[in-house]
Amino acid sequence: MPASRYDVWMPSLAPSERLLRNMQAGRITWPRFVREYRRELFMDGPVDARSRSIKNHSQKFTLRLIKQLARRNRVTLMCHCAEDQAHCHRHELRRLVRGI
């Protein structure tokens, strides 16, 4: 999607490339992926060694910011996964933002 079609891109909320590849390749189960993804979101210290192209600085701050924005306005979470794909990190992110 071209940058002109969205307001903000926050790659720090994505799973690490390593975690995503392991799930897509079937090396880990969906429940394990969710546990690891949540752990990455709240991880203390750098997670940069897990992603070569996207550096996940300040993921906890970004998550708090999204929660605040969602209380006031509509927030749309997008991903490269198909919209109807059940096993996508954006569904877990939505649960975290909503406090479910």
N, C-alpha and C positions, 0 to 999 in steps of 0.2 A: 504494500500500500504506500503511495507517495506521502511524504511528510506533510504535504498541504492538506491531507484529509484527516489528520489527528492533531490534537493539541500538545500532547506530551508522550514521549517514549521513555519508559522506565525499565531498562533491561535488568536492573538489579533485582527485580522481582521474579525473574526467570530462574528455573533450576540451572545448576551448573551443566556445562556441556557433557561432562563425564556422566553425571547422573541421568541426564536425558538419553544419552546414547545407550546406557545400560538397560534402561526401561524399554526403549524402542527395539533393541536387539533381543529382548526376552530374557536377559541375564538376571533380572530382578522382577519381582511381582509388583503389581500396582500398590498393594498395601505397604510394601517396603519402600517403594518410590515415594509415597506420601509421607512416610515417617522421615526419610532422608531429606526430602524437600523442605519439610517444616524445620528440621534441624539446621539446614543450610540458611533458611530465612532468619533464624534467631541465633546463628553461630556467632560467637565472640571471636574477634581476630579476623585476619584476612582469609578470604576464600578464593583469592585470585589464582592460586595454583590449580584450581579445579576447572577454570575456563581460560583458554588461551586468547580468545578474541573478545570476550565481554568480561569486563572487570566488575565484580559485584560489590562495589563500595557502598556502604551505608544502607544496606538492605533493611535493617530494622527501622531506620529513620523513614525510609520510603514507604514501608508498610504502615507506619503510624500516620504519615501524610495522607495516604490513600484512604485510610479509615476516616480521617477528619473530613476530607473532601466528600466522601460518600455520605456523610451525615447531612451535608448541605445540598449536594447536587448529584445528578446521575453520573456514575463512573462506568465506563465501558472497558472491559478487559479483553484484550485480543491476543491471539497467538497464531502461530503458523499451522497449528492443528486444524483439522476440519471442524466446522462449527458444531456438528452433531457428534463429535468424538467424545465418548464418555470418559476415557482416561486421558485427561489433559490437566496440566498443572493449574490452568486458569480456574477450574472448578474448585480446587482446593484453596486457591487464593481467594476466591469469592467467599468461601466458608469462613476463612480467617478474617476477612474485612467485615463481614456481617456478624462476626462473633459467634458463629454456630459451632 
